Structure formats: structure tokens, C-alpha cells
Amino acid sequence: QVQVVESGGGLVQPGGSLRLSCAASGSGIGIYSRGWYRQVPDKARELVALIKSGGKTEYGDSVKGRFTISRDIDKNMAYLDMNSLKPEDTAVYLCNIRTDRNRNYWGQGTQVTVSS
């Protein structure tokens, strides 16, 4: 069992930056990947960024070059550094942990609002 908690969301102006943090608890569980997704009303959940156990990363097309995912394995933390934020980045951002037994765990999300 893995518990996931996101933090760091808030209101930011267009062009600004923000760092989201994801804390995961649970010992003795192998992690396959850590990821960030976002969701807005009436739209499907969208992949933002993903980092696999070997360090390979994947980004959604809309955030390539602006967002960076990173991790601290010893502290069970994942981060999303967001730069050059746009109003269309406004969403609830959710952290995902996928285990090597193919189970997915989600946080409750943190709201990011980009507005002047």
C-alpha cells in the first residue's frame, strides 16, 4: 500500500514558475514509475511527465521544454518544475506512483491556476 500526497500548487501569473512536490509513503515496495498528470472539467486526464525506475523520462507534447520531472529516491519524493506557465496549464495536478506489481496509486491533487 502506497500513500501519495501532493503539494505546491497555487496561483501564478502567466510566464511564472512553480514547483510541485509529491511525497509517497510505503516501504518494501518496488516503484516502476513516478508521474504527474493533470485534469480539467469535462476533459480526459492528461499525462504531463513521467520518470521510470531507470531514469528515463517522458513528457506530454504541450509541456516539453517548459516542465521538468525529477525524483529523490532515498526520500521517496518526486518533483515537477514548471516554467513559462500559460493559462492553459490551469488544472488539478495529480501525482501517480506505479509499482513493479502494476498497481497505481494517486494523490488527491493540487490546484494550479495561471492567471493575471
N, C-alpha and C positions, 0 to 999 in steps of 0.2 A: 504494500500500500504506500502510495506517494501522495503527499500533500503539497500543493502548489499555491504560492501567494505572490501576486504582482504588486509593484508599487512604482511611483514616479510620474504618474500621469498628472495632467493639469491643463491649464490654459496657456497657450503660447502664441505669439504673433507670427504671421507669415514670414518665412525666412529664418526663423529662430531654430533653436536646438533643444533637445530633451533627451534624457537617459532614463530608460525603463529598466527595472530590476525584477528578477524572478528568483524567488527562494524556494527550493524544493527540499522536503524532509523525507527521510526513509533510508534506512541502512540495509546493506546486503542486497541491493537491487541494481542490476546492470542497466545502464542507460544506453539506448540506441541513438537517440537524438534529442535535442532541445530546440524548441522553435517558438516563434512568435507569429500569431495570426491576428487579423482584425475583422471586425464585423460592424456593419451599419444596418439600420432597419430596412427590411424588405430586400436585402441583398445577401448572397451566399458568403459564408466565411472565407476569407482570402488569406493565402499564405503570404507572409511578409518576409520572414527569414528563417533559416533552419541551419543547425550545425550538427553534424553527425559525430559519432564517437571517435572517429579517426581525425576529425578536424575539418572535414570537407563542408563547405558552406553552400547554400542555395538561397537566392533572393527572388522575390516577386519582381516582375518587369517594372512596375510602377515605382519601385524604391531603389533600384540598382543605382549605385553611385552616390546615394544620399544616406542610406541606413547601413549600419554595421552590427552584426551579431557577434558576441564573444561569450566566453564562459570561464569560470573558475571552478575546476573540478573538485579541488580539496574543500571548497566552501559550499559546494552544491548550488552555485549561483550561475545565472545566465543574464546577459545584458543586451539591450538594444539601444544603440546610439543613433539618434535621429537628427539629421541636419537638413538645412534648407527646407523646412517644413512648409507644406502647402495646405490651403483649406480642405482640399480633397483627402488629406491624410486624417481628417477628423473621424474618429471611430473608437470603439471599445477594443483595446488591445489585450489579447489573451495569451498566456504562456502555456505551452504544451510540452509535456515530457512523455516520450515513448520509450518503453523498456525493451530489453532484449528478449522478453517473452511476449512482445507485441501487444502490450497494454498501453493505453493512452490515458494520461491524467491532465486535467485542465484546471487552471486557476479561474477565479470569478471575474477577472478582467479589471482593467484600469482605463478610465476615460481620458482620451487625448482630444483636445479641442484646439484647432488652429483658426484663429480669427483676429482681426484687427479691431 
